[in-house]
Amino acid sequence: MANTKSAIKRIKTIERNRIHNCAYKSVVKTFIKKYLKVLTDYNNEPSSTKLDNLETTLGIAYSKIDKAVKRGVFHSNKGARIKSSLASKANTVKK
């Protein structure tokens, strides 16, 4: 346990931020899973409406990742790496 008053305050701040960051990470994971589900649906049976849905969910996932990076939940390189991974999966399916 912390000994000083400032250390106790810092522990409270860290815990508050951890909970806040967990919420952002959860949202990002949820939208990545939704995107991957739409991607497998499109892969099984391609159609123009599914392609539109695929692009829409990819845009939403990108938006959530960018917001998490902006808030400091993810490092910018990690956000770029996740987005690159999602884009490469989409490119393999569209070909």
Secondary structure as UniProt FT lines:
FT   HELIX           5..44
FT   HELIX           48..71
FT   HELIX           76..94
//
